[in-house]
Amino acid sequence: MNVWAVIGVIIAIALALAAFYDYRLRRQGRRFKLTAGEAYQNRVDAAMRADPFFPGGSQVPQRKRDPRL
């Protein structure tokens, strides 16, 4: 019975570390299957929405993505 408990704890720790790593990557604008161009576009879009002097501020709908990225 103790063996199953140890295996369960190891699996839980591995899943928690994977979730934390993915969370950090997403906060940095990076993640798996995200190209450098898409990450840059996400940062630019977020900066435009956060800018209080940008006309419309956070009310501006997200613009259409460049299909070449």
C-alpha positions as CSV (number, residue, x, y, z in Angstrom):
1,M,0.0,0.0,0.0
2,N,2.8,2.4,0.8
3,V,4.3,1.9,-2.7
4,W,1.1,3.1,-4.3
5,A,1.1,6.2,-2.1
6,V,4.7,7.0,-3.1
7,I,3.9,6.6,-6.7
8,G,0.8,8.8,-6.4
9,V,2.8,11.5,-4.7
10,I,5.4,11.4,-7.4
11,I,2.8,11.7,-10.1
12,A,1.0,14.6,-8.2
13,I,4.3,16.4,-7.9
14,A,5.1,15.9,-11.6
15,L,1.7,17.3,-12.6
16,A,2.1,20.3,-10.3
17,L,5.5,21.1,-11.7
18,A,4.2,20.8,-15.3
19,A,1.3,23.1,-14.6
20,F,3.5,25.6,-12.9
21,Y,6.0,25.6,-15.8
22,D,3.1,26.0,-18.3
23,Y,1.7,28.9,-16.3
24,R,5.1,30.7,-16.3
25,L,5.5,30.3,-20.0
26,R,2.1,31.6,-20.7
27,R,2.7,34.7,-18.5
28,Q,5.9,35.4,-20.5
29,G,3.9,35.2,-23.7
30,R,5.5,31.9,-24.7
31,R,4.2,28.4,-24.8
32,F,4.5,25.2,-26.8
33,K,3.2,25.5,-30.4
34,L,3.4,29.3,-30.3
35,T,5.7,30.8,-32.9
36,A,7.9,33.8,-32.1
37,G,5.7,36.0,-34.4
38,E,2.6,35.0,-32.5
39,A,4.2,35.7,-29.2
40,Y,5.3,39.1,-30.4
41,Q,1.8,39.9,-31.7
42,N,0.3,38.9,-28.3
43,R,2.6,41.2,-26.5
44,V,1.8,44.1,-28.9
45,D,-1.9,43.5,-28.5
46,A,-1.7,43.4,-24.8
47,A,0.4,46.6,-24.6
48,M,-2.2,48.4,-26.9
49,R,-5.1,47.3,-24.7
50,A,-3.3,48.3,-21.5
51,D,-2.3,51.8,-22.8
52,P,-4.7,54.3,-21.3
53,F,-3.9,56.9,-24.0
54,F,-4.8,54.5,-26.9
55,P,-8.2,55.5,-28.3
56,G,-10.9,53.2,-26.9
57,G,-8.5,51.6,-24.4
58,S,-9.7,48.1,-23.4
59,Q,-12.9,48.6,-25.4
60,V,-11.2,48.1,-28.7
61,P,-11.9,44.7,-30.3
62,Q,-9.0,42.4,-31.0
63,R,-7.7,43.1,-34.5
64,K,-7.5,40.4,-37.1
65,R,-4.3,38.5,-37.0
66,D,-1.8,38.7,-39.9
67,P,-2.2,35.3,-41.7
68,R,1.5,35.3,-42.6
69,L,2.5,34.8,-38.9
